[in-house]
Amino acid sequence: MSDRKKPSNSPRNERQRDRGYQLGLLSFIRPFTVLRLAHRLPTTSPRRIPRTLGITAAGILGTPLQAYEWLRHGRRRAAQPLDQPPVFIVGHWRSGTTHLHNLLSQDPQFGSLRMFQALAPDFSVSTKRWLPSLFERFVPTRRPMDDMEWPMDAPQEEEIPLAKVTPYSWYLQFLFPRHAVSTFRRSVLFDGAPPRARAEVKREYDQILRTAALHADGRRLLLKNPVNTARIPLLLELYPDARFVFIHRSPYEVFPSTMNLHRKILGLTALQTVTDDDIESNVLEIYGHVMRQYLVDRQQIPDGRLIEVAYADLDTAPQETVASIYASLDLDGHDQAAPLVEAYVQSQCGYRKNSFGALSDRTTELVERHWGFTFDEWKYLRRLDPGAGAGAGAGAGAAVDQVA
């Protein structure tokens, strides 16, 4: 746990905090990636032109470091083996993926992509002795959407570096939110993308993982990326023996928490102006795409390589849920990991969860109408139509944003 004091909420400190987040999230995007997104720049809000110029400048400043890394460590990075198949944690945003990732990553047999590597993917090897400490001086150590610990050595998701090295990442919608749905279809489902797009994503993604394995001294990678929930066939092509942990959560809890995530992140990163109605429409539609794609694609995962867990079970019985994951996926080392997992659980006892209050009837109706198929699939009880689903899910009372 970081012992850095939380900044006060004065306007000056809030501006400094926001600039710190922007430094991490928007720096070191490849200039060629920015160039390939130039066709969207005319849609940029005039107020966001300085932000656009900053992104471009930061990418250019990183070019010499990228060139040095390629000359000094390029072959080493490309040749790094993945001796054991990765373990992928998937599930929609705000479903508990981060909490599960943090729990499982207590096991020292696993390596993970770390925050610093995600923020500077093109030169993390050659700058690992000094750039993390520089980032720590400016980038806040808590996440903007839920105040969770977010230090430089924390596990991070691969979609962040992927968005910096290729235009085929859904996280680029945080720059251009008015194109969120089309970006998802093009960069994740490859609907309407050129034939080379899929091959490019595979190549860049595999390089990100090999670099992470190099940093982790060849340990088995434990990875968390909600976008991968709709990218399973591609992952199986790259890593046929991979294991998958899918986590689901009550849609009533996922919706307000995801709305909060988008509001907070877009305020820091967006180059376009969007309304709350735009965000709501994007959240409703993207959730449907992600979860429907998962239900189709999970059939391709061989027996014994996938386990589905409920966030409610992870929250109330973390040790038992973790033990079931090890057993179902035939992973060794649970006896050694259990005390470390328990220590992490105890360390989080003081964490305060966001609370969004009771859902309105309008929001409840929207969630049930658009996401009803997930109520049926994972037996969540509906509020407006209780007879349509029953069992594992929470009701539609107060929507609590738990560690996700």
Summary of the structure (lengths in Angstrom):
residues: 404
radius of gyration: 20.4
end to end distance: 17.2
largest distance: 62.9
contacts: 1313
relative contact order: 0.14
helix: 58%
strand: 9%
